[in-house]
Amino acid sequence: MTYKNKFICLISIISVLSLLYIGSFIFNAGFIRAGSSLYVWLDSRNAERITRITVSTVVGDFELNKINNLWYVLQDGQVFPARQLRVDDFLRIFTTRASWPVRSSNVTSHERYGLDEFASRITMYENNIIHLDLLAGYDDFTGLESFFRRAGQNEVRSGDNNINSYIYGQITNWFNLRLISENEGSVINSSDVQRLSVFTPEGQQVFTRRNRTWGISGIDIVNPDVTAIENYIRTIINTEGDYFEEIDIYEDDLFDHSSIVIEFGNGKITTIQFSQPDEQERRLARVVGSEYIYSIPMWAAFRLFPEPSTFELY
């Protein structure tokens, strides 16, 4: 190889190495900048101590209260059981370190980002101690991120606007409307049920577990369909209403129409009482021992009281 060729080869190697070095520097600098945008709004240790969350938006206000380790929704002076998993997911947004880059530190930018005195507000308390007081502003031009700032501070950050689905959604999204409320997250299975009794004006049906099969009394079933029975039980333990009704639970005969009694393997017995169907085939339901009245839509009510032939294996 001639001297000229060697020189050209050497220069080429040096050029490639230089580009690699510069590229690695740019990459590392970008990585550092990306890392610096990682941010967390609320320390997870403080989140565990939160007992009250207030949300104020242009579409309405509501409050979440933690009572005896369970979350409840407070709206218009009424208290309703909340979806525990939804509250946990909501808190997790603020305790998870994620990309929340700073967009501005200038007070004059607050109005432009929707973070002035008219902004939505999320405040989290431990008793009377405020752990997070956050203002939520406009979405950015992509519609994927929103702008936020701590109350009393000028710094504006942007990030995933998934928060909006929690603070601007229907209030019923927070309600735990399951008739068997402790089954949130489907922690109760059909295998936990040992006996199911259904009482209607037409008579009584009793489903009794016998190892891996079921015995049925009260209806004429020659060959019980185990799969259909298991599906029916899952339907009952997962049924939920679409709203809470304000009705005097002691109103005479309101819930004397039908009932379902569930006996679990751990000895617990849950009794659900139902009103007769209204003009839209909706029903009201209450669980004995609970103060809440659930509104059951037509399609769900029909599934609770199927025809006996549903359980015959053909």
C-alpha positions in Angstrom: 0.0 0.0 0.0 1.4 3.4 -1.0 2.0 6.2 1.4 -0.9 8.1 -0.1 -3.3 5.2 0.3 -2.2 4.7 3.9 -2.7 8.4 4.6 -6.2 8.3 3.2 -7.1 5.2 5.2 -5.7 6.8 8.4 -7.7 10.0 7.8 -10.9 7.9 7.2 -10.4 6.0 10.4 -9.8 9.2 12.4 -13.0 10.8 10.8 -15.1 7.8 11.7 -13.8 7.7 15.3 -14.4 11.5 15.6 -18.0 11.1 14.4 -18.6 8.3 16.8 -17.2 10.4 19.7 -19.3 13.4 18.8 -22.4 11.2 18.4 -21.8 9.6 21.8 -21.4 13.1 23.3 -24.7 14.3 21.8 -26.5 11.1 22.8 -25.2 11.3 26.4 -26.2 15.0 26.6 -29.6 14.2 25.3 -29.9 11.4 27.8 -28.9 13.7 30.6 -31.5 16.3 29.4 -34.2 13.6 29.2 -33.3 12.4 32.7 -33.5 15.9 34.0 -37.1 16.1 32.8 -38.1 13.1 34.9 -40.2 14.4 37.8 -42.5 13.2 40.5 -45.3 15.3 42.0 -45.9 13.4 45.2 -43.6 11.2 47.3 -45.1 7.7 47.6 -44.7 7.7 51.3 -46.8 10.8 51.6 -49.4 9.3 49.2 -50.0 6.5 51.6 -51.0 9.1 54.2 -53.5 11.0 52.0 -57.0 11.0 53.6 -58.8 13.6 51.4 -58.6 14.6 47.8 -60.6 17.6 46.5 -61.1 18.2 42.7 -62.4 21.5 41.4 -63.0 21.9 37.6 -65.2 23.8 35.2 -67.5 20.8 35.0 -68.0 20.4 38.7 -66.4 19.7 42.1 -66.1 16.5 44.1 -64.2 15.1 47.0 -62.7 11.7 47.9 -62.4 10.8 51.6 -60.6 7.9 53.1 -62.6 6.4 56.0 -61.3 3.2 57.8 -58.9 2.6 54.9 -61.7 2.7 52.3 -62.3 5.6 49.8 -65.6 7.3 49.5 -66.9 9.9 47.1 -68.5 13.0 48.6 -70.7 14.9 46.3 -73.5 17.4 47.1 -73.4 16.4 50.7 -73.8 12.7 50.0 -71.3 9.9 50.5 -70.9 7.0 48.1 -68.5 4.1 48.1 -65.6 4.7 45.6 -63.7 2.4 43.3 -60.6 1.7 45.4 -58.5 0.7 42.4 -59.4 3.8 40.5 -58.3 6.0 43.4 -55.1 4.0 43.6 -54.5 4.4 39.9 -55.1 8.2 40.2 -52.6 8.5 43.0 -50.1 6.5 41.1 -49.9 9.1 38.3 -48.5 11.6 40.8 -46.1 9.2 42.6 -44.6 7.7 39.4 -41.4 9.4 38.2 -42.1 10.3 34.5 -41.3 12.9 31.9 -42.6 16.2 33.1 -40.3 18.8 31.4 -40.4 22.4 32.4 -42.1 24.6 29.8 -41.9 27.9 31.6 -40.9 29.6 34.8 -42.4 33.0 33.9 -45.6 34.1 35.7 -46.8 35.9 32.6 -47.2 32.5 30.9 -49.7 31.1 33.3 -52.8 32.5 31.5 -51.5 31.2 28.1 -51.2 27.7 29.6 -54.6 27.9 31.3 -52.9 27.9 34.7 -54.2 31.2 36.1 -56.9 31.6 38.8 -59.5 29.8 36.6 -57.5 26.6 36.3 -58.8 23.2 37.6 -57.3 22.3 40.9 -56.4 19.0 42.6 -55.5 19.2 46.3 -54.4 16.2 48.4 -54.5 16.3 52.2 -53.3 14.3 55.2 -55.9 15.5 57.6 -55.3 19.3 57.4 -51.8 19.0 55.9 -51.6 19.7 52.2 -49.2 17.3 50.4 -50.0 18.3 46.9 -51.8 21.4 45.5 -51.8 21.2 41.7 -53.3 23.3 39.0 -54.3 21.7 35.7 -54.4 23.8 32.6 -54.9 23.4 28.8 -53.8 20.6 26.5 -50.9 21.2 24.2 -51.3 21.4 20.4 -50.9 17.6 20.1 -53.7 16.9 22.5 -51.5 14.3 24.2 -50.1 16.4 27.0 -51.5 19.0 29.4 -49.8 21.8 31.4 -49.6 21.7 35.2 -48.0 23.8 38.0 -48.0 23.7 41.8 -50.2 26.3 43.4 -48.0 29.2 44.6 -45.2 28.4 42.2 -44.4 29.8 38.7 -42.8 26.7 37.2 -45.0 25.1 34.4 -44.5 21.5 33.4 -46.2 19.3 30.8 -47.0 15.7 30.8 -49.4 12.9 30.0 -53.0 14.2 30.1 -54.4 11.0 31.4 -55.1 13.0 34.5 -58.0 14.6 32.6 -59.9 11.4 32.3 -60.1 11.3 36.1 -60.9 14.9 36.9 -63.3 15.7 33.9 -65.1 12.4 33.6 -68.5 11.4 34.8 -68.7 11.3 38.6 -70.2 7.8 38.3 -66.8 6.7 37.1 -65.6 7.0 40.7 -68.6 5.1 42.2 -68.2 1.4 43.2 -71.6 0.3 41.9 -71.0 -3.4 42.3 -73.8 -5.1 44.4 -71.0 -7.1 46.0 -68.7 -4.2 46.5 -65.8 -6.2 47.9 -65.5 -8.0 44.6 -63.9 -5.0 42.9 -61.1 -6.3 40.8 -62.9 -9.7 40.5 -61.3 -11.1 43.6 -64.3 -13.4 44.3 -64.7 -16.3 42.0 -67.7 -18.6 41.3 -65.7 -21.3 43.1 -66.1 -19.4 46.3 -69.9 -19.8 46.2 -71.3 -23.0 47.8 -75.0 -22.3 47.5 -77.2 -19.8 45.6 -80.9 -19.3 46.3 -83.1 -17.3 43.9 -86.5 -16.2 45.1 -89.1 -14.8 42.7 -92.9 -14.6 42.6 -92.8 -17.7 40.4 -91.0 -19.8 43.1 -87.6 -20.7 44.5 -84.5 -22.0 42.7 -81.6 -23.4 44.8 -78.2 -24.2 43.3 -75.9 -26.3 45.6 -72.3 -27.2 44.9 -71.5 -30.8 44.9 -67.7 -31.1 44.4 -67.3 -30.2 40.7 -71.0 -30.4 39.9 -74.2 -28.6 40.9 -77.5 -29.8 42.3 -80.6 -27.8 41.5 -83.9 -27.8 43.3 -87.1 -25.8 42.6 -87.0 -26.2 38.8 -87.2 -29.3 36.6 -83.7 -29.8 35.3 -82.7 -33.3 34.2 -79.1 -32.6 33.1 -77.6 -29.5 34.7 -75.3 -27.4 32.6 -72.3 -26.8 35.0 -70.8 -24.1 32.7 -74.1 -22.2 32.5 -74.5 -22.3 36.3 -70.9 -21.1 36.8 -71.4 -18.3 34.3 -74.7 -17.3 36.1 -72.9 -17.1 39.4 -70.2 -15.0 37.9 -72.8 -12.7 36.5 -74.4 -12.2 39.9 -71.2 -11.6 41.9 -70.0 -9.1 39.2 -73.3 -7.2 38.6 -73.2 -3.5 39.2 -75.8 -0.7 38.9 -75.5 2.4 36.9 -76.3 4.8 39.7 -77.2 5.2 43.3 -80.8 6.0 44.0 -82.2 8.2 46.8 -85.1 6.2 48.2 -86.2 5.4 51.7 -84.9 1.9 52.2 -87.7 1.3 54.8 -90.5 1.9 52.3 -93.0 -0.8 52.7 -92.8 -3.8 50.4 -90.4 -2.0 48.0 -87.9 -4.8 48.0 -90.2 -7.8 48.7 -90.5 -8.7 45.0 -87.4 -10.9 44.5 -84.1 -11.8 46.2 -80.9 -13.7 45.7 -79.0 -15.2 48.6 -75.4 -16.1 48.1 -73.7 -18.5 50.6 -69.9 -18.5 50.4 -67.4 -21.2 51.5 -66.1 -19.0 54.3 -69.5 -18.9 55.9 -70.5 -15.4 54.7 -74.0 -14.9 53.5 -75.0 -12.0 51.2 -78.6 -11.3 50.5 -79.6 -9.0 47.6 -83.2 -7.7 47.5 -84.9 -6.4 44.4 -87.9 -4.3 43.5 -90.3 -5.3 40.8 -89.4 -4.0 37.3 -90.6 -0.6 36.3 -92.0 0.5 32.9 -88.4 0.3 31.4 -87.8 -3.1 33.1 -85.3 -1.5 35.4 -85.0 -2.6 39.0 -83.9 -1.2 42.3 -81.6 -3.4 44.5 -80.2 -3.3 48.0 -77.8 -5.5 49.8 -79.1 -6.4 53.3 -76.9 -4.5 55.8 -76.0 -1.7 53.4 -77.6 1.7 53.2 -77.2 2.1 49.4 -79.8 1.6 46.8 -78.6 0.6 43.3 -80.4 1.3 40.0 -80.1 -1.9 37.8 -80.5 -1.3 34.1 -82.9 -3.6 32.1 -80.2 -5.7 30.4 -78.5 -6.4 33.7 -81.8 -7.2 35.5 -82.7 -9.8 32.8 -79.4 -11.6 33.3 -80.1 -11.9 37.0 -83.3 -13.8 36.5 -82.9 -16.0 33.4 -85.3 -18.7 32.2 -84.9 -22.1 33.9 -84.1 -23.7 30.5 -80.8 -21.7 30.6 -79.4 -24.3 33.0 -80.4 -27.5 31.0 -77.6 -29.2 29.0 -79.0 -30.4 25.7 
